[in-house]
Amino acid sequence: MQDQLLDQIPSLDLADFRSGDPQRKARFVQQLGEAYQSIGFVALKNHGLNDAQTKELYANVQAFFQLPDAAKQAYEKPELAGQRGYISKGKEHAKGRNTGDLKEFYHVGQEVEDATDPVGREYPANIWPTEVPGFHDSTFNAYRTLEAAGQDVLRAIALYLELPEDYFDDKVRHGNSILRPIHYFPIEDPDAVPADAVRAAEHGDINLITLLMGASADGLQVLRRDGQWIAITALPDQIVVNVGDMLQRLTNGVLRSTIHRVVNPPREKMNTSRYSIPFFMHPRSEMSLAALPHLVTADNPKKEADITAGEFLNERLIELGLKKK
């Protein structure tokens, strides 16, 4: 399976895993694992978000991004290194690049209601825009729904890796996950931006897994092992779920964090908006990303030094230009 080159990402149904039917569940686990070994991406339906939730979420996200820049910038807190609130146009760039991406975004993070869990003290408070009253409820409902879907995907991954099904449960409980509504803003004059500026330059995600709403719009591409870029397409009722660098590191490269990008539209469509909403599923900062011992073999020697999730995230925030050394 690892040698197979796919022309499109596999489509799976989370209802199979949640069905209680052992055969449907086992088939889901196998198909998910094979996809994550070959291309690192799947399209997933029955993830828990319904049409009404999705419509309300996008309406509130669009309402925020349509505010004047000065109003949005009131919710930008540089001292938080992009962990919460608004991040303005061109602030983030891909690892290894200096040109900022043609996007602006907003970060909604974890809220820990259990006062006995000390991890809550690590997280800054969320920032809510007063101009869009529905922004809080719609984004946080999506946060919790995608978090629950992500927990089940990680349970399936654990089974595929021959770990206990609940292996990730305590590691992602109150994890440092982020919901990121993104606006790829209109470019009225394409000649006015740097020649190498793109909506999102090629990159791998930092986290364990990413659950992405809004992949149905043109532009998202993944890099196959043969060097060919293929377009990602998802139906309106699907989200795209991919492996992040933390999971690749933990599995010693058995599961693949595939490089992907969002390319610019044709020149005549550069003056249009594109929206997408990824949920970056992170573990708690103390989780070790040391390669799982049974995945280090003579044929697959250990690839990376031991590191915690918190240390790895800090390294990447500096590389992305969101945090100062």
Salt bridges, closest charged atoms under 4 A:
ASP7 OD1 - ARG224 NH1 2.94
ASP16 OD1 - ARG24 NH2 2.79
ASP69 OD1 - LYS72 NZ 3.25
ASP69 OD1 - LYS89 NZ 3.35
GLU76 OE2 - LYS91 NZ 3.11
GLU92 OE1 - LYS103 NZ 2.87
GLU92 OE2 - ARG180 NH2 2.98
ASP101 OD2 - LYS103 NZ 3.19
GLU104 OE1 - LYS72 NZ 3.00
GLU104 OE2 - HIS183 ND1 2.72
ASP114 OD2 - ARG173 NH2 3.22
ASP117 OD2 - ARG173 NH1 3.62
ASP117 OD2 - HIS174 ND1 2.71
ASP117 OD2 - ARG284 NH1 2.76
ASP137 OD1 - HIS136 ND1 2.73
GLU147 OE1 - ARG144 NH1 2.78
ASP152 OD2 - ARG18 NE 2.56
ASP152 OD1 - ARG155 NH1 2.75
GLU165 OE1 - LYS25 NZ 3.03
ASP169 OD1 - ARG155 NE 3.09
ASP170 OD1 - LYS171 NZ 3.49
ASP191 OD2 - ARG267 NH2 2.95
ASP205 OD1 - HIS203 NE2 3.44
ASP205 OD1 - HIS260 NE2 3.23
ASP226 OD2 - ARG224 NH2 2.67
ASP245 OD2 - ARG316 NH2 2.65
GLU286 OE2 - ARG284 NE 2.79
GLU304 OE1 - ARG249 NH1 3.80
ASP306 OD1 - LYS302 NZ 2.50
GLU319 OE1 - ARG316 NE 3.12
